[in-house]
Amino acid sequence: MKNKLKLIVTLIFLIFCFIIFYKGLDKPNTYTPKTNIEKNLPIFKAKDFSLNTYIDSVDIFTEDSYYIVNIWASWCVPCRKEHPLLMELSNNQSIRLIGLNYRDNLNNAKKFINELGNPYTKILIDKDGTLAVEFGAYGVPETFLIDKHKKIIKKFVGPINKKILEEIKLIIK
Amino acid sequence: MKLLKIFLIILLLMSFSQLKSNEKNDELKNNILKNVRCLICQGQSVYDSESDFASSIKLIVDKKINEEMSEDQIYEFLREKYGDWVIYEPKLNKNTYVLWLLPLLLFLAGGAIIRKNLIFKD
């Protein structure tokens, strides 16, 4: 009886371990922070890309509309790929696009915008990457969707694609 | 001349205390950075990493220390931005109960088994 009990306990333990490891096989071994958490917009001061003056975040998000904060850089290849979709999104009247130029050379960034077009209502300079940290970003490109109450409601890690674009359009409709 | 000497001594003491406080801030900064995970080169701490993300975090931690934020407040700031996983030593909450309590339970169960065996031998 005692041996039988030991066998059952061992078997349950082994099955438990198997399930845990089996489930672990499907999970990616790299960590991605959650993308659906509602967060407050950070309060910051940043340099304006075209005016070269400092601007407060409260003076940026003033309109009663949705906002997109897109982190980009001229050296970032996926940013080039997503740029036409951002241009398409900028035609939508219910959303404003704010660009955050991440750890970039100003001349290269200007060339990038001149070559591919400017979808942003305002571009901010993040020379040392600390502004991106305030948003909770850890790479480039990353895009944050901000609602009318000035809350970050969604975060997209990596380049925007058609599917994400449709998702954004559906939210802001 | 005497006044000048006193002035020089005060100046020296002031710079020494400034040096000491910088040393303390550096120590605090390094402690924090060693406990923060780099999200780009996962497996390395921000302290060890040379990635863009790590260097931005180093600057932010420096800035927060200068703003006189405590160690816990800085961890809380990073946790709010990137989740619990960014800190090597996670806080006790509903997601980490098993992580914190399982070793204790195993230790107690092991102790109970040893005690039982010893009583049985006696």
HADDOCK unambig.tbl for C-alpha pairs under 7 A between the chains (distance, minus, plus):
assign (segid A and resid 33 and name CA) (segid B and resid 82 and name CA) 5.49 0.50 0.50
assign (segid A and resid 33 and name CA) (segid B and resid 83 and name CA) 6.19 0.50 0.50
assign (segid A and resid 128 and name CA) (segid B and resid 56 and name CA) 6.22 0.50 0.50
assign (segid A and resid 129 and name CA) (segid B and resid 56 and name CA) 5.21 0.50 0.50
assign (segid A and resid 130 and name CA) (segid B and resid 56 and name CA) 5.25 0.50 0.50
assign (segid A and resid 130 and name CA) (segid B and resid 60 and name CA) 6.06 0.50 0.50
assign (segid A and resid 136 and name CA) (segid B and resid 81 and name CA) 4.52 0.50 0.50
assign (segid A and resid 136 and name CA) (segid B and resid 82 and name CA) 6.01 0.50 0.50
assign (segid A and resid 138 and name CA) (segid B and resid 39 and name CA) 6.96 0.50 0.50
assign (segid A and resid 138 and name CA) (segid B and resid 53 and name CA) 5.73 0.50 0.50
assign (segid A and resid 139 and name CA) (segid B and resid 53 and name CA) 6.97 0.50 0.50
